[in-house]
Each structure stands twice: as C-alpha cells, then as structure tokens.
Amino acid sequence: MFDALSERLGKAVDSLRGRGRLTEENVADTLRQVRMALLEADVAVPVVKAFTDAARARAIGAEVTRSLTPGQAFIGIIHEELTRVMGEPGRGLNLHAAPPVIVLLAGLQGAGKTTTAAKLARHLVEKHRRKPLLASTDVYRPAAMTQLERLAGQVGADYFVPPSGAQPVAIATAALEHARRHQHDVLIVDTAGRLHVDAAMMEEVRAIDAAVGATERLFVVDSMAGQDAVRAAQSFNAALDLTGVILTKADGDARGGAALSVRQVTGKPILFVGVGEKTEALEPFHPERIAARILGMGDVISLIEQVRDTADQQKAAKLAEKLTKGRGFDFTDLREQLAEFSRMGGLQALASRLPNHALPPGALAQADEGAIRRQMGIIDSMTPQERRRPAIIAASRKRRIAAGAGVQVQEVNRLLRQFTQMEKIMKKMKGGGLRKLMRSLSGPFPGGFGPR
C-alpha cells in the first residue's frame, strides 16, 4: 500500500536537498508536487487542501537545525501532518458496555465485511479472552452465511444459525436473544453489502441497528476504493451515526486515498486496519506508523509486534535451548523458521514494514513469493537423516529430493547453500531463532535472496 504515493513524496522532498533554509518559494514548489501526489492517490480534494495549507504554514521560514537537511525537516512536517489528518490511534472496540456488546458491520459490496467479522472475533478471543458470537444477516448471498460459519470455526468463535426463511431484522434480533441466553460477551452482526445510493438497503441496515441497539456501528471500507469510499462513508454515517471505521486490504496495491480521507471527512476514528486475507491479519490503527510507511520510513515497531504475536514461543525456546547446548541447526529447524515467516505474511509483508533501502538492492525483484513454499517442499522431500545431516546429500540424493518436491536440482543446491550460511549465523547467535535472524538484515533471507 502507498507505494506510488511514497515514491512521489520522496521525489518531492528530494528537490529540497542542499538548501540551507525552507523558503516560501522552495516550499511552494515542493508542496505543488505533494498536492499532485495526494490527488493521484485519490485523496479527497478538501483533505488535500487542508493538508497542504497546514504544511505550508508550518514549513515556510522554519529554521533547519545543524543535524537536519531541509529535506529531513520537511519530511518531519509532512509526517506530523499526515498523522494529524488520519486522526488519533485506534481505541479498539468499546467493551465496557453491558454484555453482550453489539458490533454492527456495514459497508459497500466487496469491502471485506465477512472476513473482517471473523478477524474481529479472533482479536476478541486471543487478545481480550472474550466469547464472541457471529451472526450474518446477508440473506441475499447465501454463500456469505456459509463463509462466516466456516470462519467462525477457524477462529474459535460461535456462529448463530438463523431460522429458516428469517429476514435480516429477525435474524439480528434472534441472534441477540441467543447471545444473552448463552452468555456471549460480544455479538458481531455482519450485514449485506449495499450501495450507498440504494435507499431500501440503507433503510434495512438502519432497522437492524434499531432492533439490536448496536454499541459499535463500524464502516468497513476497502482501502483501494478511493473517492467512492469517501462518498459511501458520508452516506453510511448519515444513516447510522457511525462510531468507527475499519480499513481493509491495506496490503494490496492501494493508492491510499481512503486512509487519508475517511477520518477527516466523517470525523469518525479509524479503529483497525486489515493487512491480509488471513484471520490474524488485523492490526490496531496507528496513524504515525502509517504516515511513516507512506514516507518510506518503514514500520519496524509493528513488525516487532507481529513477530512477538505470531512466533511460536515454545518452539523458539526449544530451538534456543538446542543451540545453546551445542546441538546443530538442521533442516527441521529451518523448516520451522520458514513456516514462521509464512505465518507473518511472507516477503511482501516484511518488506512493506522495513524502511526504504533496508533490503539489499534488487532483493524484491529476485524473490518469488512461492519460494518459501517450494523450499518447505524440498525439506519435506528429505529423509529424517538428511534433515539432521545435510552433508550426506550428494548428487543422487539431490535428484531424488528435487523430483519429490517438483523442482529443479539447482533449487536444491541453492537451498543447501543458504542453509550453510544460516547455520553459521545461528552458531554465532547461540539461540534466538526468528527474532535474531531478522535482525541480521545482511544475512540470507527465506525466499531466495540475500548473500550467496
């Protein structure tokens, strides 16, 4: 997300390099480029004007300290203004109301409401130890109910099976009664996707809200929707008096306009950001971190938090103990590390959070998102003895392993070379697994890139 915007803003501030002072003239030229970058990212025009006016007022005549270049000073101003436009950090769900707390999800068709409902349920189960109930009122798309029921099972939440032939308001009411009888802390109601110009459907979602008295009325918006998202947010806010916003698909090739517009246009806080299709891919909204990513500064804090939350602590501890006692790093350990990397979203998820230029030049171009799966397949094709003692893997074994994994022998050779390098790093670290491996940015990475 924000790749194009980041590139344009980077070029804009480059024009200030070598200047000893931010003047009205050079600030105006740079802000002209910033304005075009924001408009091309589909940021709402009123938001662009307010943003550039505020940045101009702060930048003109600002003294540049001895430790900063004008470009760095201007980036600091832009970062602060981007943070301000996107609002305060996400407060999370209001769980202080009398149970069951009712969370109503509304939005346009295809925004990702059903997946978001499951992500919220998982968040409640794992982070807050709550007992959520999921209910779907989408009678127009039967697959939506089936999808939500399946996802509920995956995230450890209960699913309300609606009475046969029941209409949306009746389903929501029955789900609320079920939640009360079975002591559920939270009821998440997934509504049908609707166009904001569809008066009948907007009336339906109002009726659902009136019937259950939702504590949270959240607008789920696709980050790639641009100006449509802003107009829809205004319409839904008028109909429901929204309490918050959830941005979805923030990991996609989005221009970023929704993230920078919806908060200022609606006045409602962004609570969460969806950063992938998996049910764990939901993050609290941190405007300063999003602003840093837009400006190419990376978001290492979120990356560290993701490692902490995703990594299997028990397995990491066992690996650390094994290495500390002098038992070598083997292919079984490497497979565990590759699986951890995959659970974190793979190469693109990692790269999107690192500062510009943190990865070796051309690393992303060399890497293949399917490489991790292929490498795991190669390891799966090895015998237990080969995993423990890679030195015995000679030419005939390489051919057998390659055939079993459906790859070329060259890929097996490449993995063996990478393993040798990782083994050396692990010996130096004497434990620590994925965290220390990731800190060693100059070393080889899963996915087929890095020093060879």
N, C-alpha and C positions, 0 to 999 in steps of 0.2 A: 504494500500500500504506500502511496505518496511518492513513488519512485520518480515520476515525471516532475512533480512539484519540487521535490528535493533537488533535482538536477537544475531546474530553472532558478530556484532561490540561490543555489550555490554559485551559478554564473553571475547572478545579480550582485552578490556581495564581493565577488572577485574584482569587480570594477573599482572597488574602494581601496584595493591594496596599494601601498606606497603613499597614501595620503596621510598627512600629519594631523588632519582635523576634519571632522564631519561638517561640511558647509551646506547651505541651503541648495546650492547648485548640484553638488555630487549626490546629496541625499535625494533630491527630486528625481534625478536620473535613475538612481537605484530603485526608488520606490515605484517608478514607472514600470520597471521590469518586474518588480514584485507584484504589482497590480495585475499585469498581464498573466503572470504565473498563476495567481489565485483565480482569475477569471477562467483560465483554461482548465483549472482543476474543478470547475463548476461550483465554485463558492458563490453564494448569493451576493448580488451586487451591493445591497445595503451593508452587508457584513464586510465586503471588500473595502468600501468607502470608510466605514468606521475604523477598520483596522489600519489602513494606510494613513488616515488623519492622525490617529493616536501615535503611530510610529514616527511620523514626520515631526510632530510636536516635541517628542522626546529626543529625537536624533539631531535636529538642527542645532549646531553650536556645541554639541556635547564634547567635552574635553576627552581626549584619549590618554589614558594612563600610560606610564612608561612600559608596562608589561603587556599592553594590548596594541594590536594594529587597529586601524579604523574598521576593517572588515570584521574583526572579532567583536569590537564594541557594537557594531551594527547587528551582528548575529545575536548578541545578548539582548538587545532591544527587541528584535523580531521574536526571539524565543519567549520573552516575557509577555509580549502582546498576543502571540499565538495561544499561550497558556491562559491568558485572561479571556480571550474570545471563547475558548472551549469550556470555560467555567471551572467550578471547584471540583476536587476529586470526587469520584463516585462514593456516595454514602452507603451503598449496599441497600438491601431490602429493609423496609420497616418491619421488624419482627417484634415490636413492643406492644402491638395491639393484642386484644383478647383473641386467643386461638378459636377457630382456625383463621390465620391471616390469609386473606384472599388476594391473589395476584392475577390480574386480568391482562392478557397479552393481546394487543391489537396491531394491525398494520396492513400494508398492501400485500397483494398476492405475490408469493415467491420471496418474501423478505427473510424467511427462515424462522418463523414463529414456533413451529412444532419442534424443531431441533433446539431452539432456544429454551423452550419449556423444559425439555429434558436436561439441558445444561444447568438451568437454574435448580432443578430438583437435585442433581448431583452435587451442586455447590452447597445446597442446604444440608444434604446428608453428610457430606465429608467435612465441611467447614463449620457447620453450626449444630450438627448432631440432631437435626430435625427429622420429622416424619411427614414428608410431603405426599399429597395425593394429586395425581394428574388427571385432568378431565378435558375432553375435546368436545366442542360444540359445533364442529365443522361437519354438518350433515350433507353438505354439497359435494364433498370429496371424501368418500368412504375410506380411501387409502390413507387419509390423514389420521383417522382414528386408529387404524391398524398400525401405522408408523409410530404413533405416540405410545400405544400399548407395548410395542416391541422395545422402544427406547426406555420406557419405564422399567422394564425388566432388566435392562442393561445397567441402569444407574442405581438400582436398589430402591426404587420408589413404587408406591401402589398406583394402580390405574383404575379409574372408575368406568365400569362398563355401563353405558347408557341403556335405558329401557328401549325396547324395540319401537321404532317409529316416533320416538320423542323428538320434539323440536328444540332449538337451541336454548331458549329461556328455561324450558322444563328440565333439560339436561343439566344446566348450571345449578338450578335450584335443588335437584335431586342429588347432585354431587356435593353440594354444601351440607345437606342433611346427612349424607353418608360420612363426610369428613367429621361432623360433630359426633356421630354415633361411634365412630371408630378411633376417636382421639387423635386425629391428624393435626399437626401443628400448622400446616400451610396447605392451602388449596390453590393450585395453579390451573387457571382456566385458559385453554388455547382456543381462540376464536377463528372463524373462517377468514381467509384473506379477502379483502374487499377493495374496490376502487373508491377513492375519497369523493368521487362525483356520484356514487351510487346511493341515492337518498334512502332507499329501503334498507339496504345493508347497514348503513350508518345508524339508522333507527334501531335495527336489531341489536347492534353492539351496545347502544345506549340502554336498551331494555334489559340486556344481560347484566349490565353494571347495576341498574336499578334493582334488579331482582336479588342480587347477591351482596350488594354494598361493598364493592372491592376496596381494599386498603391501598393497594398499589394498582394504578392503571398505566401500564407501560406501553409505549410505542416502540415497536420493533422495526428498525429501518435498515435496509441494505446500504452499506457504505458506498456502493457503486451506483446508487440511484441518482445522485446529483440533484438538480433543481426539482425533479419530481418528488424527491424525498422531502424537501423543504415545504413544498406546497401541501403534500399529504400530511406532514406534521402539523401544519397550521389547521387543517380541516379536522384531524383527529383530536387536536387539543380543544377546538371549539366544541366538539361533540362530547368529549369525555372528561375534560379538565384533567389532562394527564398529570401524573406525579413524577414521571421519569422517562428516559429513553435508553434503549439498548441498541448499539451499533453492531451489525452482523457483517460477516465476510470481509473483515478488515485485513485479512491475509491475502486477499485477491488483488487483481490488477486495478485497484480503485484510484480514481482521481482525487478522492479525499474531500470533495465539496460538502458532503453530508456532515462529516465530523466537525468541520469548521463553521457550519451554518446553523445546524439544527438547534444548538443550545441557545444561540443569540436570538434566533427567530422565534422560538417558542418560550424561552425563559425557563425551560424545564431542564433539570440536570441529566447528564449522561451518567448512567449507573454502571453499566458493564459494556465490554467490547468482546465480540466473538471473533476469535482469531484462527478458526479452522473448523472442519466438519466434525471432529471427534467431540464426544460429550464433555471432555475435560477442558476443551479449548474455549474457556470463558474467563475473562480477566476483569477485575475491578478497573474502572476508568481512572487513569492518572493523566490529566491534561499536560503536565510538564514533561512526562515521558513521551507522550505522543508528539509534542512540539519538538522534543529533542530528536526523535526519529525523522520528522519532516526535514529538519535542518542537517541531517546526516551525522548527528552526534551519537546515534545508537541508543539502546535502552538496556544497558547491561544489568541494571537493577532488576528489571522484570525477568531477564534471562536467569539470573542467580536464583530468584524466587521460583522460577519454573523448574530449575534443576532440583531445588530443595523439595518441591512438592511432588515432582514426577519420579525422581530417582527412588529405587527400592533400597531403603536404608539398611535393611537386613543383609541383602546381598552385597552392598558396598562394604559393610562392616566385615563380612566374611572374606571378601577379596583383600581388604586391608590387612586383616589378620594373617591370611595366607602369605602375602608378600613379605610382611614383617618377619615371619618365621623362616623366610628364605626359600619357600616353595615357589617355583617359577610361574610367571604369567603364561597361560596357554590359550588355545583357540576356544575352549569353553568359556573362559573369562572374556575373550574378545567378543564372542557372540552376545554375551550379556550386555557388554558396553554398546554394541551396535543396536540391540533391542532398546536400550535406554534412549539412545539417540533418536531412534524411530519414534518412540513414545513422545518425545519432545516436539515432534513435527518435522523432523528431518532437517536437511541442509538449509532450505529456504527460511524456515522458522528461525534457525540460528543466525543466518546471515542478516535477516531483517532487523535484528536487535543489536548487531555489532556496529560500532562507528565506521564511517567510510574509511576505506583503506586498511581496515584491521585484518582483512584476509589477504593472502598473497595475490598479486596481480594475476588475473585470469582464472582464479580458483573456481569461481562460479561457472565460468564458461566450460571448464574442464569437467566439472562434476555432473553426474547424472543422478537424478532423484531415485532412479531404480537401482543404483549401485549398491545401496545398503541391503536391499532385498537379495540382490544377486550374491553379495558377499556372505550373507547369512545362509543362502542356499549352498554355497561352496562349503562352508563349515559343516552344514548338515550332511553333506555327502562324504565327509571324512569318517573314518572309524574312530572309536574312542581312543585307541592307541595313537592314531595320527594327530588327534587333537592335543593329546598330552605331550607327544614327542614329534613336533613338526620336522625335525631334522631327518626323519626317516622317509619323508615324502620325496621320492625320486621320480624319474620321468614316467614310469609306468603307472605309479600311483596318481600322479598329476593328471594323466589322461583319463583314468577311471573317475577321479573326482570331478573333472570338467564335464565328462559325459553325464554323470549323475546330476550335476547342477544345471546342465543345459547351457554351458558357457564355453568359451574358447580357453585353451590351455594358458594363453597369455594372461587372462584374468586371474587364474590360479597363481601364476608366477607373481603378478602384481600384488595380490593379497599377501603372499608369503613375504615379499619384500617389506610391505607395510607392517606386517606383524613383527618382523625383526626390529624395525625402528620403534614400534610401540613397546616392545619388550624391553628395549634399552631405556626408554623413558620411564617405564614402570619400575625398573630396578633402581633408577636414580631417585624416584619419588618415595619408594618404600611404602606404598599404600596410598589410598585416597580415591582410587577409581576415577569415575567420570569427572568429578569436580576438578581434580588436579590435571587431568588430561585436557580439559577445556581451557584451563589457564595457560597451558603450554601452546599458545597460538602458533608458534613457529614449527610445531611438530606435525606429523601426519594426521589427517582427519578422516573419519569414516566417510565413505562416499567417493574415494578415489582421487583426492587431491592432497597437496602438501608436498614436502620434500620427498624425493625418491632416491 
